[in-house]
Amino acid sequence: MTDIVLDHISKSYGSTTVLDKLSLTIRNGEFLTLLGASGCGKSTLLKLLAGLEMPDTGTIKKGSTDLLTQSPGERDCAMVFQSYALYPHMTVGDNICTPLYMRSLHFTQRLPGARWISPAARRKTHDAQQQGKKIAEILGIAHLWDRKPVQLSGGQRQRVALARAMVRRPSLFLFDEPLSNLDASLRQSLRSEIRQLHDELGVTFVYVTHDQHEAMSMSDRIAVMKSGHILQLGTPQEIYHSPSHTDVAAFVGAPRVNFLTITKNASGHACLQDQPVYDRFPPAAAQLAFRPQQASLIASEGTLSVKGQIALIEFTGPECMVTMQTAAGETVVVVLERNPHLKTGDVLQVYVPHTAWHVFDAQGHSLHRHGQCLSLAA
């Protein structure tokens, strides 16, 4: 068991570049999520790992083994698809055990009726079913063993797909948005089951999703992708608290992060809503961002005030989400822990502590990652 290293991987379809000289190391035994919007290249990267596609340039190695020289069957990986990909004419049991049948039975032993004629085929089939039933019990679908896929719910079908992957005991699991077809409550329960499955098996999981909730709640590390590149690779905490790019900050977190434009006053000093900020202020700074949950109605030392007219108030139970428009026409959303008896049309002023600021340059790159920061002018 060793790390998988992708080095300068490129893949194009016609004139469209899907992956552009992408490099990534997948650590042995980790849960790595490829996160990004549709078309960013994450599913293509998964297919390259599985051997379903070949890169135009670059290498994929597992230790000293060049995976590009191996067929999909030789790579010791199992893939769980978004569409379940179950055999409709087979029972749950046969769907789960098919990888074992293919591995242990030769061609004539897989023919219809062969298992009843050949003692060897019957023995191998029995052994495969015993292994399959153990996996089915782990996933809570043993009672569905004799049913056909058409008789199952979406969540049950996804568990069968998981069981079929698990029964092979591969060293690498690949998940291509396996929960996107399920309802919200079922997605939440299966997220925890997949994470528990990873912890129990201790093998490498590579998970593809466009859902940042899935990525944040399940992963050891997240690779945020856009246009065939990895914008940032890090733990969920690093991705959320220290985004390296405006696209990362905007993609992760709900409600969406707020962006304010940094301007210059008549004296050439940097300002935010007419507030001069200059002490250790990075000259290249173009945008300041903060998350809605980090705003407060209470001013304190080192906070930045943000003012706007309330356009929408949404009461969510324990919190109140307020959308306001600044004088510059920028939309700001704040989440308040208590209802301050506001109404639409009021002017609201909130305060954001300096620890919550994220500063980006004109190209969208974080300036905090270079040790630069800002503080509010007195």
C-alpha positions as CSV (number, residue, x, y, z in Angstrom):
1,M,0.0,0.0,0.0
2,T,1.5,3.3,-1.1
3,D,0.6,6.8,-2.3
4,I,-0.7,7.4,-5.8
5,V,1.1,10.2,-7.6
6,L,-0.4,12.0,-10.6
7,D,2.2,14.1,-12.4
8,H,1.4,16.8,-15.0
9,I,-1.7,15.1,-16.2
10,S,-3.4,16.6,-19.3
11,K,-6.6,15.5,-21.0
12,S,-8.5,17.0,-23.9
13,Y,-11.5,16.1,-25.9
14,G,-11.1,17.7,-29.3
15,S,-10.3,21.4,-28.7
16,T,-11.6,21.4,-25.1
17,T,-9.0,21.0,-22.4
18,V,-10.5,19.2,-19.4
19,L,-7.3,18.7,-17.4
20,D,-4.3,20.9,-17.8
21,K,-0.9,19.7,-16.4
22,L,-2.5,18.7,-13.1
23,S,-0.3,17.2,-10.4
24,L,-1.7,15.5,-7.2
25,T,-0.5,13.1,-4.6
26,I,-3.2,10.8,-3.1
27,R,-2.0,9.6,0.3
28,N,-2.4,6.0,1.2
29,G,-5.5,5.4,3.3
30,E,-6.9,8.9,3.1
31,F,-10.4,10.1,2.2
32,L,-9.8,12.6,-0.6
33,T,-12.6,14.6,-2.2
34,L,-12.5,16.2,-5.6
35,L,-14.8,19.2,-5.3
36,G,-15.9,21.6,-8.1
37,A,-18.7,22.7,-10.4
38,S,-19.7,20.6,-13.4
39,G,-17.1,20.6,-16.1
40,C,-14.1,21.3,-13.9
41,G,-12.5,17.9,-14.7
42,K,-13.1,16.0,-11.5
43,S,-15.0,13.0,-13.0
44,T,-12.4,12.8,-15.8
45,L,-9.7,12.6,-13.2
46,L,-11.6,9.7,-11.5
47,K,-11.9,7.9,-14.9
48,L,-8.1,8.2,-15.4
49,L,-7.5,6.6,-12.0
50,A,-9.8,3.8,-12.8
51,G,-8.3,3.2,-16.2
52,L,-11.5,4.0,-18.1
53,E,-9.7,6.9,-19.9
54,M,-6.0,7.5,-20.7
55,P,-4.3,10.9,-20.3
56,D,-2.8,12.8,-23.3
57,T,0.3,13.6,-21.2
58,G,1.6,12.9,-17.7
59,T,2.0,9.8,-15.5
60,I,0.1,8.1,-12.8
61,K,2.1,5.9,-10.5
62,K,1.4,3.9,-7.4
63,G,4.8,3.5,-5.8
64,S,7.1,2.2,-8.5
65,T,4.1,0.8,-10.5
66,D,3.1,2.7,-13.6
67,L,-0.7,2.5,-13.6
68,L,-1.0,3.6,-17.2
69,T,0.5,0.2,-18.2
70,Q,-2.2,-1.6,-16.4
71,S,-5.7,-2.4,-17.5
72,P,-8.7,-1.4,-15.3
73,G,-9.0,-4.9,-14.0
74,E,-5.3,-4.9,-12.9
75,R,-5.5,-1.7,-10.8
76,D,-7.2,-3.1,-7.8
77,C,-9.8,-0.4,-7.6
78,A,-13.6,-0.4,-7.3
79,M,-15.9,2.3,-8.6
80,V,-19.3,3.4,-7.4
81,F,-21.3,5.3,-10.0
82,Q,-23.9,8.0,-9.7
83,S,-26.5,5.9,-11.6
84,Y,-25.9,2.8,-9.4
85,A,-25.2,0.7,-12.6
86,L,-27.0,-2.4,-11.2
87,Y,-27.9,-5.4,-13.4
88,P,-31.7,-5.2,-13.5
89,H,-32.2,-8.9,-14.3
90,M,-30.2,-10.0,-11.2
91,T,-31.1,-10.2,-7.6
92,V,-29.4,-8.1,-5.0
93,G,-27.3,-11.1,-4.0
94,D,-26.1,-11.7,-7.5
95,N,-25.4,-8.0,-8.1
96,I,-23.2,-8.0,-5.0
97,C,-21.4,-11.2,-5.8
98,T,-20.8,-10.6,-9.5
99,P,-17.2,-9.3,-9.0
100,L,-16.4,-12.5,-7.0
101,Y,-18.1,-14.7,-9.7
102,M,-16.0,-13.0,-12.4
103,R,-12.8,-13.5,-10.3
104,S,-13.2,-17.1,-9.2
105,L,-15.3,-18.8,-11.9
106,H,-13.9,-19.4,-15.4
107,F,-16.1,-18.9,-18.5
108,T,-17.8,-22.3,-18.6
109,Q,-18.5,-22.2,-14.9
110,R,-20.4,-18.9,-15.3
111,L,-22.7,-20.4,-17.9
112,P,-26.4,-20.8,-16.9
113,G,-26.9,-23.9,-14.9
114,A,-23.2,-24.7,-14.6
115,R,-23.2,-24.2,-10.8
116,W,-25.7,-27.0,-10.5
117,I,-23.7,-29.4,-12.7
118,S,-20.1,-28.7,-11.5
119,P,-19.3,-29.3,-7.8
120,A,-16.4,-26.8,-8.1
121,A,-18.6,-24.1,-9.5
122,R,-21.2,-24.8,-6.8
123,R,-18.5,-24.5,-4.1
124,K,-17.1,-21.3,-5.5
125,T,-20.5,-19.8,-5.8
126,H,-21.4,-20.7,-2.2
127,D,-18.1,-19.1,-1.0
128,A,-18.8,-15.9,-3.0
129,Q,-22.3,-15.7,-1.6
130,Q,-21.1,-16.1,2.0
131,Q,-18.7,-13.2,1.5
132,G,-21.4,-11.1,-0.1
133,K,-23.8,-11.8,2.7
134,K,-21.3,-10.5,5.2
135,I,-21.0,-7.2,3.4
136,A,-24.8,-7.0,3.0
137,E,-25.2,-7.4,6.7
138,I,-22.7,-4.6,7.4
139,L,-24.7,-2.2,5.1
140,G,-28.1,-3.4,6.4
141,I,-29.4,-4.9,3.2
142,A,-29.1,-8.6,3.9
143,H,-32.9,-8.8,4.1
144,L,-33.1,-7.6,0.4
145,W,-30.9,-10.5,-0.9
146,D,-33.5,-12.0,-3.2
147,R,-35.1,-8.8,-4.5
148,K,-34.5,-7.3,-7.9
149,P,-33.2,-3.6,-8.2
150,V,-36.7,-2.4,-9.5
151,Q,-38.1,-3.4,-6.1
152,L,-35.6,-1.2,-4.1
153,S,-35.6,2.4,-3.1
154,G,-32.8,4.8,-4.3
155,G,-31.0,4.5,-1.0
156,Q,-31.2,0.7,-1.0
157,R,-29.9,0.6,-4.6
158,Q,-26.9,2.8,-3.6
159,R,-26.1,0.4,-0.7
160,V,-26.1,-2.5,-3.1
161,A,-23.7,-0.6,-5.4
162,L,-21.5,0.0,-2.3
163,A,-21.7,-3.6,-1.3
164,R,-20.7,-4.7,-4.8
165,A,-17.6,-2.5,-4.6
166,M,-16.7,-3.6,-1.0
167,V,-16.9,-7.3,-1.7
168,R,-13.8,-7.1,-3.9
169,R,-11.8,-5.7,-1.0
170,P,-9.9,-3.3,-3.3
171,S,-7.1,-1.0,-2.2
172,L,-8.7,2.0,-3.8
173,F,-12.4,3.1,-3.9
174,L,-13.6,5.6,-6.5
175,F,-16.9,7.4,-6.0
176,D,-18.5,9.4,-8.8
177,E,-21.2,11.6,-7.1
178,P,-22.9,8.5,-5.7
179,L,-25.5,10.5,-3.6
180,S,-26.6,13.1,-6.1
181,N,-29.8,11.2,-7.0
182,L,-31.0,10.9,-3.4
183,D,-33.1,13.1,-1.3
184,A,-31.5,15.4,1.4
185,S,-32.2,13.3,4.4
186,L,-31.0,10.1,2.8
187,R,-27.9,11.8,1.5
188,Q,-27.1,12.9,5.1
189,S,-27.4,9.3,6.5
190,L,-25.4,7.8,3.7
191,R,-22.6,10.4,4.1
192,S,-22.0,9.2,7.6
193,E,-22.2,5.5,6.5
194,I,-19.6,6.1,3.8
195,R,-17.3,7.9,6.2
196,Q,-17.7,5.1,8.7
197,L,-17.0,2.5,6.0
198,H,-13.7,4.3,5.2
199,D,-12.6,4.3,8.8
200,E,-13.4,0.6,9.1
201,L,-11.7,-0.5,5.9
202,G,-8.7,1.8,6.2
203,V,-8.1,2.0,2.4
204,T,-7.9,5.0,0.1
205,F,-11.2,6.7,-1.0
206,V,-11.4,9.2,-3.8
207,Y,-14.8,10.9,-3.9
208,V,-16.1,13.2,-6.5
209,T,-18.9,15.7,-5.7
210,H,-20.1,19.2,-6.5
211,D,-21.8,19.4,-3.0
212,Q,-19.6,21.3,-0.6
213,H,-21.5,19.9,2.4
214,E,-20.5,16.3,1.4
215,A,-16.9,17.4,0.9
216,M,-16.6,19.3,4.2
217,S,-18.3,16.6,6.3
218,M,-16.6,13.5,5.0
219,S,-13.1,14.3,3.8
220,D,-9.6,14.1,5.2
221,R,-8.5,16.5,2.4
222,I,-10.3,18.4,-0.3
223,A,-9.0,19.3,-3.8
224,V,-11.1,22.3,-5.1
225,M,-11.0,22.2,-8.9
226,K,-11.8,24.6,-11.6
227,S,-11.1,24.5,-15.4
228,G,-8.8,21.5,-15.1
229,H,-6.7,22.9,-12.3
230,I,-6.6,22.4,-8.5
231,L,-7.1,25.8,-6.9
232,Q,-6.4,24.5,-3.4
233,L,-5.7,21.3,-1.7
234,G,-6.1,21.0,2.1
235,T,-8.2,19.9,5.0
236,P,-11.8,21.0,5.3
237,Q,-10.7,23.5,8.0
238,E,-8.0,24.9,5.8
239,I,-10.3,25.2,2.8
240,Y,-13.0,27.0,4.9
241,H,-10.9,29.2,7.1
242,S,-7.9,30.0,4.8
243,P,-9.2,30.0,1.2
244,S,-6.3,30.6,-1.2
245,H,-8.5,32.0,-4.0
246,T,-11.8,33.9,-4.3
247,D,-13.3,31.0,-6.2
248,V,-12.5,28.7,-3.3
249,A,-14.0,31.1,-0.8
250,A,-17.1,31.5,-2.9
251,F,-17.6,27.8,-3.5
252,V,-17.3,26.6,0.1
253,G,-19.6,27.8,2.8
254,A,-23.3,28.6,3.0
255,P,-24.6,31.2,2.8
256,R,-22.1,32.4,0.2
257,V,-19.1,34.5,1.4
258,N,-19.4,38.3,1.1
259,F,-17.0,40.2,-1.1
260,L,-16.4,44.0,-0.7
261,T,-14.4,46.0,-3.2
262,I,-11.4,47.9,-1.9
263,T,-11.2,51.4,-3.3
264,K,-8.8,54.4,-3.1
265,N,-9.8,57.8,-1.7
266,A,-8.6,61.2,-3.0
267,S,-5.4,60.9,-1.0
268,G,-4.6,57.5,-2.5
269,H,-5.4,55.6,0.7
270,A,-7.2,52.3,0.5
271,C,-10.8,52.4,1.8
272,L,-13.7,50.2,2.5
273,Q,-17.1,52.0,2.5
274,D,-15.3,55.3,3.1
275,Q,-13.3,53.8,6.0
276,P,-9.6,54.3,5.5
277,V,-7.5,51.2,6.1
278,Y,-3.8,51.5,5.7
279,D,-1.8,49.9,8.6
280,R,0.1,47.0,7.0
281,F,-2.5,47.0,4.2
282,P,-1.2,45.0,1.2
283,P,-0.8,47.4,-1.8
284,A,-2.1,44.7,-4.1
285,A,-5.3,44.2,-2.2
286,A,-8.4,44.5,-4.3
287,Q,-11.2,42.6,-2.4
288,L,-12.0,41.8,1.2
289,A,-14.3,38.9,2.0
290,F,-16.0,37.6,5.2
291,R,-18.5,34.9,5.9
292,P,-22.1,35.8,6.9
293,Q,-21.8,34.0,10.2
294,Q,-18.9,36.2,11.3
295,A,-20.7,39.5,11.4
296,S,-22.0,40.9,14.7
297,L,-24.1,43.8,15.9
298,I,-21.5,44.6,18.5
299,A,-18.5,46.8,17.7
300,S,-15.2,46.1,19.3
301,E,-11.6,47.0,18.9
302,G,-10.2,46.0,15.4
303,T,-13.6,45.4,13.8
304,L,-14.6,46.7,10.4
305,S,-18.1,48.2,10.0
306,V,-20.3,47.3,7.1
307,K,-23.4,49.3,6.4
308,G,-26.3,48.7,4.0
309,Q,-30.1,48.9,3.4
310,I,-32.0,45.7,4.3
311,A,-33.5,44.1,1.2
312,L,-34.6,40.7,2.7
313,I,-35.0,39.1,6.1
314,E,-35.2,35.3,6.4
315,F,-36.0,33.8,9.8
316,T,-34.6,30.3,10.0
317,G,-35.4,29.4,13.6
318,P,-32.3,29.9,15.8
319,E,-30.9,32.5,13.4
320,C,-31.9,35.4,11.3
321,M,-30.4,35.8,7.8
322,V,-30.4,39.4,6.5
323,T,-29.6,40.5,3.0
324,M,-28.7,44.1,2.4
325,Q,-27.4,46.4,-0.3
326,T,-24.5,48.7,0.3
327,A,-24.3,52.2,-1.1
328,A,-21.9,50.8,-3.8
329,G,-24.5,48.3,-4.9
330,E,-22.8,45.3,-3.4
331,T,-25.0,42.5,-1.8
332,V,-24.0,41.5,1.7
333,V,-25.6,38.7,3.7
334,V,-25.2,38.4,7.4
335,V,-26.4,35.7,9.8
336,L,-27.4,37.0,13.2
337,E,-28.0,34.8,16.3
338,R,-30.9,36.8,17.5
339,N,-33.7,38.8,15.9
340,P,-32.9,42.5,16.3
341,H,-36.5,43.5,15.3
342,L,-35.4,44.7,11.9
343,K,-37.6,45.3,8.9
344,T,-37.1,45.7,5.2
345,G,-35.8,49.2,4.2
346,D,-33.9,49.7,7.5
347,V,-30.3,50.7,7.4
348,L,-28.2,48.1,9.2
349,Q,-24.6,48.4,10.4
350,V,-22.7,45.2,11.4
351,Y,-19.2,44.7,12.5
352,V,-16.6,42.1,11.3
353,P,-13.6,41.3,13.5
354,H,-10.1,41.4,11.8
355,T,-9.7,37.6,12.4
356,A,-12.6,37.0,10.0
357,W,-11.2,39.1,7.1
358,H,-9.9,37.4,3.9
359,V,-7.9,39.7,1.6
360,F,-7.4,39.0,-2.2
361,D,-5.6,40.7,-5.0
362,A,-7.0,41.6,-8.4
363,Q,-6.3,38.1,-9.7
364,G,-8.3,36.5,-6.8
365,H,-5.3,35.2,-4.9
366,S,-5.2,35.4,-1.2
367,L,-2.7,37.8,0.3
368,H,-2.9,36.2,3.8
369,R,-1.1,33.2,2.5
370,H,1.9,35.5,1.9
371,G,1.9,36.7,5.5
372,Q,0.2,40.0,4.7
373,C,-2.7,41.3,6.7
374,L,-4.6,44.5,7.3
375,S,-5.9,46.4,10.3
376,L,-8.5,49.1,10.6
377,A,-7.2,52.7,10.7
378,A,-7.9,54.5,13.9
